[in-house]
Amino acid sequence: MSQELIQWDKIRTAIETSKDIEVLTALKNKLRAYQVLAEQSKQSAEVQAKIAIYKARADRKCGEWLKGNIKQGQRSDLSQDVISLKKIGVSLNESHRLQRIAEIPEAKFESILQEAEVETKKITNNMLVNIAKEAEKESRIKSEQQVRKQDISDIDIRKGDFKKVLSDVYNIDAIITDPPYPKEYIECFSELAKYAQAHLKRDGFLVAYSGQFHIPEVIKRLSEHLTYVWTFCLYMGGKSQIVNGVNIMCGWKPVLIFSNGKKKMRFPAYDVLISEAREKHSHEWQQSESGVKKLIEIFSEPKDLIVDPFAGSGTFLKVANDMGRKAIGAEIK
């Protein structure tokens, strides 16, 4: 094995120039056999990393061929001019993995191999597949961010502290917002309550998302300037997250309802909302559009003024605008 292992240039040339999938799979399988032998014979970390690098190159090359010739997910309905997966000795699952690896941008792939060689780090298929998924996610996020920028391009979102940049906005029908939940931001709720009291219409509503952990303090601060009405439940559609401080799996979010006057709602409203999807492509704390639509219907009417002092990516304002409301917001970042 040692004589073959030093012929890296020949192996790399064979991988890069071959267009025959049977040759490529043979190289891939041979390098896999080298990996097993190197592990069993306790070869150096440098040797094992080197084999893994060339195995990754062979996997990627196989994946490129498969992407051009095999349609993912098909088993027996391959066209006559395409070699079947069974004939080339590649399982359906392996075909998916190899094609995933081929989807990693070339510059990203080469940087991974370079890092592995410098740090003598072994590369695995699972590692590359996860990197491919992350690269795909990053690409999707960038695309969605561009769409989101276009969606909110005509909405008045002012950059800066809402107390300053929204100081000229009065006669607000409803403030619907999602302030940050961590303890270090708790003062935001006091500032929000003061602003709402001064800028909401008489009997206008403040609708504020909140985490559970500090909810007694949040309610106390909001109640200093507004009238507490109710706490709605935003059900997260079967998804949950661990709240480490109390070791509880949480599947819902409180939505606090306060009024700048009357406690009674204008009409009967159901207090359970459904969030069909939780979006995070544009902002760290972004909420879903589905979760806020019902709130806008309940607490405003078409042509009403909706304000979001913690606009984030503009989700709430976009929905309000789509539903025929005037939308103004602020975002400090």
Sequence and secondary structure as in RCSB ss.txt:
>XXXX:A:sequence
MSQELIQWDKIRTAIETSKDIEVLTALKNKLRAYQVLAEQSKQSAEVQAKIAIYKARADRKCGEWLKGNIKQGQR
SDLSQDVISLKKIGVSLNESHRLQRIAEIPEAKFESILQEAEVETKKITNNMLVNIAKEAEKESRIKSEQQVRKQ
DISDIDIRKGDFKKVLSDVYNIDAIITDPPYPKEYIECFSELAKYAQAHLKRDGFLVAYSGQFHIPEVIKRLSEH
LTYVWTFCLYMGGKSQIVNGVNIMCGWKPVLIFSNGKKKMRFPAYDVLISEAREKHSHEWQQSESGVKKLIEIFS
EPKDLIVDPFAGSGTFLKVANDMGRKAIGAEIK
>XXXX:A:secstr
 HHHHT HHHHHHHHHH   HHHHHHHHHHHHHHHHHHHHTT  HHHHHHHHHHHHHHHHHHHHHHHHH  TT S
S   TTS  HHHHT  HHHHHHHHHHHTS HHHHHHHHHHHHHTT    HHHHHHHHHHHHHHHHHHHHHHHHHH
HTTTSEEEES HHHHTTT  SEEEEEE    SGGGTHHHHHHHHHHHHHEEEEEEEEEE  STTHHHHHHHHHTT
SEEEEEEEEE TT  EEETTTTEEE EEEEEEEESS  S SS   SEEE      SS TT   HHHHHHHHHHH 
 TT EEEETT TTSHHHHHHHHTT EEEEEE  
